[in-house]
Amino acid sequence: MFIDKITVSVCSMLEYCLFTFMSCDRYLHPHTRYYVREMRIHALSQHLDSYSSLSLDSMAASFGVTPAFLDAELSRFIASGRLACKMDKVSGILETTHCVYWLFVSSQLRISKLTCN
């Protein structure tokens, strides 16, 4: 538990320092929000890969954020197809889906694009 809190504080401090550093640089400033968002997606997907299902509250506690904030972030990333999981908002459970499913969906999208053109 103590190690988790240290990890969360180090990660949030790293994100803050990186955001501050990149915001002050004239060449990196336009890319700051993109880079921080990609870091969040990577951290969330690494955390989700460790479990087949987990509760939204436990994941929010792991990252040191509120469940409402995490719910909004996950909803956005799941809807855009960046995270391979399903969210049951009623029970507050996240279920990871396998990459094979996402490969199938992307192949079907490619086939449908080819047939439409």
MOPAC internal coordinates of N, CA, C and O (Angstrom, degrees):
PM7 1SCF
backbone

  N    0.0000 0     0.00 0     0.00 0    0    0    0
  C    1.4480 1     0.00 0     0.00 0    1    0    0
  C    1.5258 1   110.34 1     0.00 0    2    1    0
  O    1.2310 1   120.45 1   136.26 1    3    2    1
  N    1.3238 1   116.74 1   -43.74 1    3    2    1
  C    1.4549 1   120.77 1  -179.82 1    5    3    2
  C    1.5284 1   110.91 1   -65.45 1    6    5    3
  O    1.2310 1   120.83 1   139.59 1    7    6    5
  N    1.3504 1   116.02 1   -40.41 1    7    6    5
  C    1.4633 1   120.79 1   179.22 1    9    7    6
  C    1.5269 1   110.19 1   -63.79 1   10    9    7
  O    1.2310 1   120.12 1   140.99 1   11   10    9
  N    1.3524 1   117.37 1   -39.01 1   11   10    9
  C    1.4605 1   120.90 1   178.48 1   13   11   10
  C    1.5240 1   110.98 1   -61.17 1   14   13   11
  O    1.2310 1   120.20 1   138.47 1   15   14   13
  N    1.3269 1   117.23 1   -41.53 1   15   14   13
  C    1.4669 1   120.45 1   179.65 1   17   15   14
  C    1.5232 1   111.03 1   -66.75 1   18   17   15
  O    1.2310 1   120.44 1   142.22 1   19   18   17
  N    1.3316 1   116.76 1   -37.78 1   19   18   17
  C    1.4629 1   119.94 1   177.09 1   21   19   18
  C    1.5199 1   109.63 1   -65.04 1   22   21   19
  O    1.2310 1   120.27 1   136.32 1   23   22   21
  N    1.3382 1   117.09 1   -43.68 1   23   22   21
  C    1.4586 1   121.10 1  -179.82 1   25   23   22
  C    1.5194 1   110.93 1   -61.95 1   26   25   23
  O    1.2310 1   120.33 1   135.90 1   27   26   25
  N    1.3315 1   116.97 1   -44.10 1   27   26   25
  C    1.4659 1   120.73 1   179.22 1   29   27   26
  C    1.5143 1   110.67 1   -63.14 1   30   29   27
  O    1.2310 1   120.11 1   135.93 1   31   30   29
  N    1.3303 1   117.40 1   -44.07 1   31   30   29
  C    1.4643 1   119.04 1  -178.54 1   33   31   30
  C    1.5233 1   111.21 1   -68.00 1   34   33   31
  O    1.2310 1   119.81 1   143.20 1   35   34   33
  N    1.3275 1   117.97 1   -36.80 1   35   34   33
  C    1.4631 1   120.63 1   177.85 1   37   35   34
  C    1.5233 1   110.03 1   -66.88 1   38   37   35
  O    1.2310 1   120.23 1   137.70 1   39   38   37
  N    1.3420 1   117.17 1   -42.30 1   39   38   37
  C    1.4655 1   120.41 1   179.66 1   41   39   38
  C    1.5181 1   111.71 1   -65.32 1   42   41   39
  O    1.2310 1   120.26 1   136.92 1   43   42   41
  N    1.3244 1   117.11 1   -43.08 1   43   42   41
  C    1.4657 1   118.74 1   179.41 1   45   43   42
  C    1.5229 1   110.77 1   -68.30 1   46   45   43
  O    1.2310 1   120.14 1   144.41 1   47   46   45
  N    1.3311 1   117.34 1   -35.59 1   47   46   45
  C    1.4539 1   120.65 1   177.24 1   49   47   46
  C    1.5300 1   109.97 1   -66.94 1   50   49   47
  O    1.2310 1   120.46 1   138.76 1   51   50   49
  N    1.3373 1   116.72 1   -41.24 1   51   50   49
  C    1.4562 1   120.80 1   178.40 1   53   51   50
  C    1.5283 1   110.70 1   -63.32 1   54   53   51
  O    1.2310 1   120.74 1   136.97 1   55   54   53
  N    1.3437 1   116.19 1   -43.03 1   55   54   53
  C    1.4634 1   119.74 1   178.47 1   57   55   54
  C    1.5266 1   110.78 1   -62.83 1   58   57   55
  O    1.2310 1   120.13 1   137.63 1   59   58   57
  N    1.3210 1   117.35 1   -42.37 1   59   58   57
  C    1.4689 1   121.33 1   179.03 1   61   59   58
  C    1.5267 1   111.05 1   -63.72 1   62   61   59
  O    1.2310 1   120.48 1   133.99 1   63   62   61
  N    1.3402 1   116.68 1   -46.01 1   63   62   61
  C    1.4678 1   120.25 1  -179.18 1   65   63   62
  C    1.5231 1   111.09 1   -64.56 1   66   65   63
  O    1.2310 1   120.86 1   138.12 1   67   66   65
  N    1.3249 1   115.96 1   -41.88 1   67   66   65
  C    1.4565 1   119.98 1   179.53 1   69   67   66
  C    1.5250 1   110.77 1   -65.00 1   70   69   67
  O    1.2310 1   120.75 1   136.83 1   71   70   69
  N    1.3337 1   116.18 1   -43.17 1   71   70   69
  C    1.4611 1   120.65 1   178.74 1   73   71   70
  C    1.5247 1   110.60 1   -62.27 1   74   73   71
  O    1.2310 1   120.50 1   137.36 1   75   74   73
  N    1.3292 1   116.64 1   -42.64 1   75   74   73
  C    1.4625 1   120.94 1   179.81 1   77   75   74
  C    1.5240 1   110.94 1   -66.04 1   78   77   75
  O    1.2310 1   120.45 1   135.92 1   79   78   77
  N    1.3294 1   116.74 1   -44.08 1   79   78   77
  C    1.4607 1   121.05 1  -179.76 1   81   79   78
  C    1.5238 1   111.14 1   -63.92 1   82   81   79
  O    1.2310 1   120.54 1   132.69 1   83   82   81
  N    1.3290 1   116.58 1   -47.31 1   83   82   81
  C    1.4601 1   119.96 1  -177.22 1   85   83   82
  C    1.5246 1   111.80 1   -69.44 1   86   85   83
  O    1.2310 1   120.21 1   148.92 1   87   86   85
  N    1.3256 1   117.20 1   -31.08 1   87   86   85
  C    1.4660 1   120.06 1   179.82 1   89   87   86
  C    1.5219 1   111.90 1   -68.70 1   90   89   87
  O    1.2310 1   120.34 1   152.07 1   91   90   89
  N    1.3181 1   116.96 1   -27.93 1   91   90   89
  C    1.4658 1   120.68 1  -178.93 1   93   91   90
  C    1.5284 1   112.72 1   -84.18 1   94   93   91
  O    1.2310 1   120.21 1   161.85 1   95   94   93
  N    1.3150 1   117.21 1   -18.15 1   95   94   93
  C    1.4585 1   120.90 1  -178.80 1   97   95   94
  C    1.5295 1   109.96 1   -85.18 1   98   97   95
  O    1.2310 1   120.32 1   -49.03 1   99   98   97
  N    1.3103 1   117.00 1   130.97 1   99   98   97
  C    1.4693 1   119.45 1  -175.36 1  101   99   98
  C    1.5214 1   112.96 1   -70.82 1  102  101   99
  O    1.2310 1   119.27 1   155.90 1  103  102  101
  N    1.3216 1   119.00 1   -24.10 1  103  102  101
  C    1.4570 1   121.13 1  -179.89 1  105  103  102
  C    1.5272 1   112.17 1   -91.06 1  106  105  103
  O    1.2310 1   120.44 1   148.40 1  107  106  105
  N    1.3176 1   116.77 1   -31.60 1  107  106  105
  C    1.4599 1   120.80 1  -178.49 1  109  107  106
  C    1.5255 1   113.14 1   -89.46 1  110  109  107
  O    1.2310 1   120.19 1   160.58 1  111  110  109
  N    1.3185 1   117.24 1   -19.42 1  111  110  109
  C    1.4669 1   121.11 1  -176.03 1  113  111  110
  C    1.5335 1   113.92 1   -53.20 1  114  113  111
  O    1.2310 1   118.63 1   135.76 1  115  114  113
  N    1.3355 1   120.22 1   -44.24 1  115  114  113
  C    1.4664 1   118.64 1  -179.77 1  117  115  114
  C    1.5291 1   113.83 1   -64.53 1  118  117  115
  O    1.2310 1   119.83 1   161.17 1  119  118  117
  N    1.3207 1   117.94 1   -18.83 1  119  118  117
  C    1.4602 1   121.91 1  -175.70 1  121  119  118
  C    1.5251 1   113.30 1  -104.15 1  122  121  119
  O    1.2310 1   119.79 1  -176.58 1  123  122  121
  N    1.3193 1   118.01 1     3.42 1  123  122  121
  C    1.4627 1   122.18 1  -173.55 1  125  123  122
  C    1.5143 1   112.26 1   -61.56 1  126  125  123
  O    1.2310 1   119.96 1   127.75 1  127  126  125
  N    1.3108 1   117.69 1   -52.25 1  127  126  125
  C    1.4689 1   120.89 1  -176.58 1  129  127  126
  C    1.5220 1   111.00 1   -63.50 1  130  129  127
  O    1.2310 1   120.28 1   141.13 1  131  130  129
  N    1.3378 1   117.06 1   -38.87 1  131  130  129
  C    1.4579 1   120.93 1   178.46 1  133  131  130
  C    1.5274 1   110.80 1   -62.29 1  134  133  131
  O    1.2310 1   120.50 1   132.96 1  135  134  133
  N    1.3255 1   116.65 1   -47.04 1  135  134  133
  C    1.4588 1   120.86 1  -176.98 1  137  135  134
  C    1.5283 1   111.63 1   -64.90 1  138  137  135
  O    1.2310 1   120.17 1   137.40 1  139  138  137
  N    1.3201 1   117.28 1   -42.60 1  139  138  137
  C    1.4667 1   120.93 1   179.49 1  141  139  138
  C    1.5251 1   110.07 1   -66.64 1  142  141  139
  O    1.2310 1   119.95 1   140.42 1  143  142  141
  N    1.3444 1   117.70 1   -39.58 1  143  142  141
  C    1.4653 1   121.01 1   177.30 1  145  143  142
  C    1.5310 1   110.82 1   -62.82 1  146  145  143
  O    1.2310 1   120.04 1   138.05 1  147  146  145
  N    1.3313 1   117.53 1   -41.95 1  147  146  145
  C    1.4604 1   120.81 1   178.78 1  149  147  146
  C    1.5269 1   111.23 1   -65.67 1  150  149  147
  O    1.2310 1   120.25 1   144.90 1  151  150  149
  N    1.3361 1   117.12 1   -35.10 1  151  150  149
  C    1.4693 1   120.05 1   175.51 1  153  151  150
  C    1.5205 1   110.44 1   -64.47 1  154  153  151
  O    1.2310 1   120.09 1   139.13 1  155  154  153
  N    1.3360 1   117.43 1   -40.87 1  155  154  153
  C    1.4639 1   120.94 1   178.23 1  157  155  154
  C    1.5215 1   110.94 1   -63.69 1  158  157  155
  O    1.2310 1   120.21 1   135.65 1  159  158  157
  N    1.3262 1   117.20 1   -44.35 1  159  158  157
  C    1.4664 1   120.93 1   179.51 1  161  159  158
  C    1.5185 1   110.04 1   -61.09 1  162  161  159
  O    1.2310 1   120.31 1   137.03 1  163  162  161
  N    1.3074 1   117.00 1   -42.97 1  163  162  161
  C    1.4624 1   120.56 1  -179.87 1  165  163  162
  C    1.5268 1   111.22 1   -63.90 1  166  165  163
  O    1.2310 1   120.33 1   136.78 1  167  166  165
  N    1.3193 1   116.97 1   -43.22 1  167  166  165
  C    1.4697 1   120.60 1   179.18 1  169  167  166
  C    1.5260 1   111.10 1   -65.49 1  170  169  167
  O    1.2310 1   120.10 1   137.45 1  171  170  169
  N    1.3296 1   117.41 1   -42.55 1  171  170  169
  C    1.4657 1   120.65 1   179.11 1  173  171  170
  C    1.5195 1   111.43 1   -65.06 1  174  173  171
  O    1.2310 1   119.99 1   138.06 1  175  174  173
  N    1.3287 1   117.62 1   -41.94 1  175  174  173
  C    1.4639 1   119.57 1  -179.33 1  177  175  174
  C    1.5258 1   111.43 1   -68.65 1  178  177  175
  O    1.2310 1   119.87 1   144.50 1  179  178  177
  N    1.3246 1   117.85 1   -35.50 1  179  178  177
  C    1.4613 1   120.09 1   175.70 1  181  179  178
  C    1.5188 1   110.83 1   -64.62 1  182  181  179
  O    1.2310 1   120.21 1   140.05 1  183  182  181
  N    1.3119 1   117.21 1   -39.95 1  183  182  181
  C    1.4615 1   120.85 1   178.95 1  185  183  182
  C    1.5250 1   110.39 1   -67.35 1  186  185  183
  O    1.2310 1   120.16 1   138.68 1  187  186  185
  N    1.3302 1   117.29 1   -41.32 1  187  186  185
  C    1.4633 1   121.11 1  -179.06 1  189  187  186
  C    1.5222 1   112.38 1   -70.06 1  190  189  187
  O    1.2310 1   119.79 1   150.40 1  191  190  189
  N    1.3289 1   118.01 1   -29.60 1  191  190  189
  C    1.4616 1   120.92 1   179.65 1  193  191  190
  C    1.5219 1   112.14 1   -64.96 1  194  193  191
  O    1.2310 1   120.09 1   157.35 1  195  194  193
  N    1.3152 1   117.43 1   -22.65 1  195  194  193
  C    1.4604 1   121.25 1  -177.94 1  197  195  194
  C    1.5209 1   112.83 1   -77.82 1  198  197  195
  O    1.2310 1   119.81 1   163.24 1  199  198  197
  N    1.3230 1   117.97 1   -16.76 1  199  198  197
  C    1.4648 1   121.62 1  -174.17 1  201  199  198
  C    1.5232 1   110.31 1  -128.76 1  202  201  199
  O    1.2310 1   121.31 1   -27.71 1  203  202  201
  N    1.3409 1   115.10 1   152.29 1  203  202  201
  C    1.4657 1   118.57 1   171.29 1  205  203  202
  C    1.5195 1   109.86 1   -87.15 1  206  205  203
  O    1.2310 1   120.34 1   147.83 1  207  206  205
  N    1.3279 1   116.96 1   -32.17 1  207  206  205
  C    1.4651 1   121.53 1   172.91 1  209  207  206
  C    1.5229 1   108.42 1  -154.11 1  210  209  207
  O    1.2310 1   120.91 1   -30.79 1  211  210  209
  N    1.3107 1   115.86 1   149.21 1  211  210  209
  C    1.4538 1   121.17 1   177.55 1  213  211  210
  C    1.5178 1   108.61 1  -156.16 1  214  213  211
  O    1.2310 1   121.08 1   -19.21 1  215  214  213
  N    1.3141 1   115.54 1   160.79 1  215  214  213
  C    1.4623 1   119.58 1  -177.99 1  217  215  214
  C    1.5265 1   110.05 1   -84.71 1  218  217  215
  O    1.2310 1   121.66 1   -28.19 1  219  218  217
  N    1.2987 1   114.44 1   151.81 1  219  218  217
  C    1.4585 1   121.29 1   179.77 1  221  219  218
  C    1.5279 1   110.74 1   -64.77 1  222  221  219
  O    1.2310 1   120.73 1   144.14 1  223  222  221
  N    1.3461 1   116.21 1   -35.86 1  223  222  221
  C    1.4643 1   120.32 1  -179.96 1  225  223  222
  C    1.5266 1   111.90 1   -66.13 1  226  225  223
  O    1.2310 1   120.37 1   138.65 1  227  226  225
  N    1.3447 1   116.89 1   -41.35 1  227  226  225
  C    1.4654 1   119.06 1  -179.41 1  229  227  226
  C    1.5219 1   111.33 1   -69.30 1  230  229  227
  O    1.2310 1   120.65 1   144.69 1  231  230  229
  N    1.3279 1   116.37 1   -35.31 1  231  230  229
  C    1.4616 1   119.22 1   177.97 1  233  231  230
  C    1.5250 1   110.50 1   -69.98 1  234  233  231
  O    1.2310 1   120.45 1   141.57 1  235  234  233
  N    1.3209 1   116.75 1   -38.43 1  235  234  233
  C    1.4674 1   120.16 1   177.07 1  237  235  234
  C    1.5250 1   110.42 1   -64.11 1  238  237  235
  O    1.2310 1   120.47 1   140.67 1  239  238  237
  N    1.3287 1   116.71 1   -39.33 1  239  238  237
  C    1.4644 1   119.98 1   177.44 1  241  239  238
  C    1.5249 1   110.97 1   -66.37 1  242  241  239
  O    1.2310 1   120.20 1   143.93 1  243  242  241
  N    1.3332 1   117.23 1   -36.07 1  243  242  241
  C    1.4637 1   120.75 1   178.92 1  245  243  242
  C    1.5216 1   111.91 1   -64.44 1  246  245  243
  O    1.2310 1   120.77 1   142.75 1  247  246  245
  N    1.3305 1   116.14 1   -37.25 1  247  246  245
  C    1.4590 1   119.99 1  -178.77 1  249  247  246
  C    1.5219 1   113.19 1   -92.34 1  250  249  247
  O    1.2310 1   120.03 1   171.84 1  251  250  249
  N    1.3147 1   117.54 1    -8.16 1  251  250  249
  C    1.4512 1   120.44 1   178.00 1  253  251  250
  C    1.5204 1   113.72 1    73.90 1  254  253  251
  O    1.2310 1   120.58 1  -148.11 1  255  254  253
  N    1.3269 1   116.50 1    31.89 1  255  254  253
  C    1.4643 1   121.54 1   177.94 1  257  255  254
  C    1.5212 1   108.62 1  -124.44 1  258  257  255
  O    1.2310 1   120.45 1    -9.29 1  259  258  257
  N    1.3243 1   116.74 1   170.71 1  259  258  257
  C    1.4587 1   120.13 1   178.03 1  261  259  258
  C    1.5246 1   109.59 1   -79.44 1  262  261  259
  O    1.2310 1   120.22 1   -28.26 1  263  262  261
  N    1.3354 1   117.18 1   151.74 1  263  262  261
  C    1.4677 1   119.44 1   177.05 1  265  263  262
  C    1.5300 1   113.03 1   -60.38 1  266  265  263
  O    1.2310 1   119.87 1   148.09 1  267  266  265
  N    1.3304 1   117.85 1   -31.91 1  267  266  265
  C    1.4685 1   120.39 1   178.99 1  269  267  266
  C    1.5341 1   111.01 1   -65.80 1  270  269  267
  O    1.2310 1   120.60 1   137.49 1  271  270  269
  N    1.3343 1   116.46 1   -42.51 1  271  270  269
  C    1.4644 1   120.10 1   178.04 1  273  271  270
  C    1.5203 1   110.68 1   -64.62 1  274  273  271
  O    1.2310 1   120.63 1   134.96 1  275  274  273
  N    1.3349 1   116.40 1   -45.04 1  275  274  273
  C    1.4558 1   120.55 1  -179.78 1  277  275  274
  C    1.5220 1   111.03 1   -64.58 1  278  277  275
  O    1.2310 1   120.28 1   142.64 1  279  278  277
  N    1.3263 1   117.06 1   -37.36 1  279  278  277
  C    1.4580 1   121.65 1   177.56 1  281  279  278
  C    1.5245 1   110.60 1   -60.94 1  282  281  279
  O    1.2310 1   120.30 1   135.26 1  283  282  281
  N    1.3147 1   117.02 1   -44.74 1  283  282  281
  C    1.4667 1   120.82 1   179.31 1  285  283  282
  C    1.5270 1   111.49 1   -65.38 1  286  285  283
  O    1.2310 1   120.36 1   137.07 1  287  286  285
  N    1.3384 1   116.91 1   -42.93 1  287  286  285
  C    1.4637 1   120.90 1   179.38 1  289  287  286
  C    1.5236 1   111.10 1   -63.63 1  290  289  287
  O    1.2310 1   120.83 1   131.18 1  291  290  289
  N    1.3396 1   116.02 1   -48.82 1  291  290  289
  C    1.4565 1   119.83 1  -178.28 1  293  291  290
  C    1.5206 1   111.55 1   -64.38 1  294  293  291
  O    1.2310 1   120.02 1   140.13 1  295  294  293
  N    1.3198 1   117.56 1   -39.87 1  295  294  293
  C    1.4672 1   120.81 1   179.26 1  297  295  294
  C    1.5212 1   111.02 1   -59.50 1  298  297  295
  O    1.2310 1   121.17 1   137.48 1  299  298  297
  N    1.3148 1   115.36 1   -42.52 1  299  298  297
  C    1.4673 1   119.60 1  -179.90 1  301  299  298
  C    1.5262 1   111.44 1   -66.62 1  302  301  299
  O    1.2310 1   120.40 1   136.30 1  303  302  301
  N    1.3410 1   116.85 1   -43.70 1  303  302  301
  C    1.4594 1   120.21 1  -177.17 1  305  303  302
  C    1.5271 1   112.06 1   -73.54 1  306  305  303
  O    1.2310 1   119.81 1   145.98 1  307  306  305
  N    1.3244 1   117.96 1   -34.02 1  307  306  305
  C    1.4635 1   121.02 1   178.17 1  309  307  306
  C    1.5226 1   109.89 1   -69.98 1  310  309  307
  O    1.2310 1   120.33 1   136.94 1  311  310  309
  N    1.3306 1   116.97 1   -43.06 1  311  310  309
  C    1.4672 1   120.93 1  -179.18 1  313  311  310
  C    1.5250 1   111.98 1   -63.83 1  314  313  311
  O    1.2310 1   120.46 1   146.81 1  315  314  313
  N    1.3239 1   116.73 1   -33.19 1  315  314  313
  C    1.4613 1   119.47 1   179.41 1  317  315  314
  C    1.5245 1   112.23 1   -84.45 1  318  317  315
  O    1.2310 1   120.11 1   176.08 1  319  318  317
  N    1.3403 1   117.40 1    -3.92 1  319  318  317
  C    1.4596 1   120.82 1   177.95 1  321  319  318
  C    1.5104 1   114.28 1    83.51 1  322  321  319
  O    1.2310 1   119.58 1  -165.09 1  323  322  321
  N    1.3076 1   118.41 1    14.91 1  323  322  321
  C    1.4601 1   121.46 1  -178.72 1  325  323  322
  C    1.5155 1   113.12 1   -84.72 1  326  325  323
  O    1.2310 1   119.82 1   156.45 1  327  326  325
  N    1.3428 1   117.95 1   -23.55 1  327  326  325
  C    1.4614 1   121.92 1   177.40 1  329  327  326
  C    1.5209 1   109.00 1  -119.43 1  330  329  327
  O    1.2310 1   121.10 1   -44.51 1  331  330  329
  N    1.3202 1   115.51 1   135.49 1  331  330  329
  C    1.4610 1   121.16 1  -178.58 1  333  331  330
  C    1.5232 1   109.66 1   -93.97 1  334  333  331
  O    1.2310 1   120.62 1  -101.59 1  335  334  333
  N    1.3136 1   116.41 1    78.41 1  335  334  333
  C    1.4609 1   120.85 1   177.19 1  337  335  334
  C    1.5176 1   109.72 1  -157.29 1  338  337  335
  O    1.2310 1   121.55 1   -13.20 1  339  338  337
  N    1.3258 1   114.64 1   166.80 1  339  338  337
  C    1.4639 1   121.88 1   175.97 1  341  339  338
  C    1.5134 1   107.48 1  -119.41 1  342  341  339
  O    1.2310 1   120.66 1   -34.54 1  343  342  341
  N    1.3298 1   116.34 1   145.46 1  343  342  341
  C    1.4520 1   120.44 1  -179.32 1  345  343  342
  C    1.5205 1   109.43 1  -119.34 1  346  345  343
  O    1.2310 1   121.14 1   -53.33 1  347  346  345
  N    1.3375 1   115.43 1   126.67 1  347  346  345
  C    1.4570 1   121.79 1   172.80 1  349  347  346
  C    1.5207 1   106.34 1  -100.20 1  350  349  347
  O    1.2310 1   120.68 1   -78.11 1  351  350  349
  N    1.3236 1   116.31 1   101.89 1  351  350  349
  C    1.4667 1   120.12 1  -173.92 1  353  351  350
  C    1.5223 1   112.22 1   -72.31 1  354  353  351
  O    1.2310 1   120.15 1   154.34 1  355  354  353
  N    1.3388 1   117.32 1   -25.66 1  355  354  353
  C    1.4629 1   119.68 1  -178.91 1  357  355  354
  C    1.5210 1   110.34 1   -67.82 1  358  357  355
  O    1.2310 1   120.70 1   130.98 1  359  358  357
  N    1.3395 1   116.27 1   -49.02 1  359  358  357
  C    1.4625 1   119.47 1  -179.32 1  361  359  358
  C    1.5258 1   112.66 1   -92.49 1  362  361  359
  O    1.2310 1   119.90 1   169.87 1  363  362  361
  N    1.3242 1   117.80 1   -10.13 1  363  362  361
  C    1.4626 1   120.99 1   178.33 1  365  363  362
  C    1.5122 1   113.65 1    72.77 1  366  365  363
  O    1.2310 1   120.50 1  -143.91 1  367  366  365
  N    1.3354 1   116.64 1    36.09 1  367  366  365
  C    1.4618 1   122.14 1  -177.73 1  369  367  366
  C    1.5252 1   109.92 1  -113.76 1  370  369  367
  O    1.2310 1   120.99 1   -41.66 1  371  370  369
  N    1.3223 1   115.71 1   138.34 1  371  370  369
  C    1.4605 1   122.33 1   173.22 1  373  371  370
  C    1.5155 1   108.40 1  -107.41 1  374  373  371
  O    1.2310 1   120.02 1   -49.36 1  375  374  373
  N    1.3271 1   117.57 1   130.64 1  375  374  373
  C    1.4596 1   122.32 1   176.86 1  377  375  374
  C    1.5161 1   108.17 1  -118.77 1  378  377  375
  O    1.2310 1   120.88 1   -53.63 1  379  378  377
  N    1.3105 1   115.93 1   126.37 1  379  378  377
  C    1.4559 1   119.30 1   178.98 1  381  379  378
  C    1.5180 1   108.99 1   -80.10 1  382  381  379
  O    1.2310 1   121.01 1   -35.80 1  383  382  381
  N    1.3190 1   115.67 1   144.20 1  383  382  381
  C    1.4578 1   121.45 1   175.35 1  385  383  382
  C    1.5169 1   107.39 1  -107.79 1  386  385  383
  O    1.2310 1   121.23 1   -21.39 1  387  386  385
  N    1.2877 1   115.26 1   158.61 1  387  386  385
  C    1.4595 1   119.57 1  -176.62 1  389  387  386
  C    1.5201 1   110.71 1   -80.65 1  390  389  387
  O    1.2310 1   121.02 1   -25.97 1  391  390  389
  N    1.3071 1   115.65 1   154.03 1  391  390  389
  C    1.4603 1   120.92 1  -179.61 1  393  391  390
  C    1.5219 1   111.49 1   -65.54 1  394  393  391
  O    1.2310 1   120.15 1   154.34 1  395  394  393
  N    1.3311 1   117.31 1   -25.66 1  395  394  393
  C    1.4564 1   120.91 1   179.98 1  397  395  394
  C    1.5273 1   109.77 1   -60.47 1  398  397  395
  O    1.2310 1   120.43 1   140.28 1  399  398  397
  N    1.3188 1   116.78 1   -39.72 1  399  398  397
  C    1.4594 1   121.01 1   178.15 1  401  399  398
  C    1.5214 1   110.72 1   -61.41 1  402  401  399
  O    1.2310 1   120.09 1   136.19 1  403  402  401
  N    1.3265 1   117.43 1   -43.81 1  403  402  401
  C    1.4614 1   120.64 1  -178.72 1  405  403  402
  C    1.5196 1   111.16 1   -68.92 1  406  405  403
  O    1.2310 1   120.07 1   146.28 1  407  406  405
  N    1.3368 1   117.46 1   -33.72 1  407  406  405
  C    1.4590 1   119.74 1   175.13 1  409  407  406
  C    1.5221 1   110.48 1   -65.57 1  410  409  407
  O    1.2310 1   120.45 1   141.26 1  411  410  409
  N    1.3388 1   116.74 1   -38.74 1  411  410  409
  C    1.4556 1   121.15 1   177.75 1  413  411  410
  C    1.5265 1   110.55 1   -63.45 1  414  413  411
  O    1.2310 1   120.20 1   134.23 1  415  414  413
  N    1.3101 1   117.22 1   -45.77 1  415  414  413
  C    1.4662 1   121.13 1  -179.50 1  417  415  414
  C    1.5224 1   110.63 1   -62.85 1  418  417  415
  O    1.2310 1   120.17 1   135.31 1  419  418  417
  N    1.3297 1   117.29 1   -44.69 1  419  418  417
  C    1.4636 1   119.44 1  -179.20 1  421  419  418
  C    1.5235 1   111.33 1   -66.24 1  422  421  419
  O    1.2310 1   119.89 1   144.19 1  423  422  421
  N    1.3411 1   117.82 1   -35.81 1  423  422  421
  C    1.4638 1   119.49 1   177.41 1  425  423  422
  C    1.5232 1   110.74 1   -67.95 1  426  425  423
  O    1.2310 1   120.06 1   142.48 1  427  426  425
  N    1.3328 1   117.49 1   -37.52 1  427  426  425
  C    1.4606 1   120.53 1   177.42 1  429  427  426
  C    1.5260 1   111.21 1   -66.14 1  430  429  427
  O    1.2310 1   120.18 1   143.12 1  431  430  429
  N    1.3210 1   117.27 1   -36.88 1  431  430  429
  C    1.4621 1   120.35 1   177.19 1  433  431  430
  C    1.5222 1   111.19 1   -65.76 1  434  433  431
  O    1.2310 1   120.70 1   139.92 1  435  434  433
  N    1.3412 1   116.27 1   -40.08 1  435  434  433
  C    1.4604 1   119.31 1   178.00 1  437  435  434
  C    1.5197 1   111.07 1   -64.01 1  438  437  435
  O    1.2310 1   120.62 1   138.65 1  439  438  437
  N    1.3356 1   116.42 1   -41.35 1  439  438  437
  C    1.4631 1   120.48 1   179.51 1  441  439  438
  C    1.5259 1   110.36 1   -64.49 1  442  441  439
  O    1.2310 1   120.37 1   137.22 1  443  442  441
  N    1.3283 1   116.90 1   -42.78 1  443  442  441
  C    1.4666 1   119.57 1  -179.67 1  445  443  442
  C    1.5285 1   111.46 1   -66.76 1  446  445  443
  O    1.2310 1   119.84 1   145.83 1  447  446  445
  N    1.3294 1   117.91 1   -34.17 1  447  446  445
  C    1.4632 1   120.02 1   176.86 1  449  447  446
  C    1.5232 1   110.97 1   -67.29 1  450  449  447
  O    1.2310 1   120.80 1   141.73 1  451  450  449
  N    1.3357 1   116.08 1   -38.27 1  451  450  449
  C    1.4594 1   119.29 1   179.63 1  453  451  450
  C    1.5226 1   111.57 1   -67.89 1  454  453  451
  O    1.2310 1   120.12 1   140.98 1  455  454  453
  N    1.3252 1   117.37 1   -39.02 1  455  454  453
  C    1.4606 1   119.98 1  -178.68 1  457  455  454
  C    1.5211 1   111.78 1   -73.99 1  458  457  455
  O    1.2310 1   119.85 1   151.94 1  459  458  457
  N    1.3293 1   117.89 1   -28.06 1  459  458  457
  C    1.4718 1   120.49 1   179.15 1  461  459  458
  C    1.5204 1   111.74 1   -75.07 1  462  461  459
  O    1.2310 1   120.57 1   150.55 1  463  462  461
  N    1.3184 1   116.52 1   -29.45 1  463  462  461
  C    1.4735 1   119.65 1  -178.52 1  465  463  462
  C    1.4645 1   108.15 1   -85.36 1  466  465  463
  O    1.2310 1   120.10 1   180.00 1  467  466  465

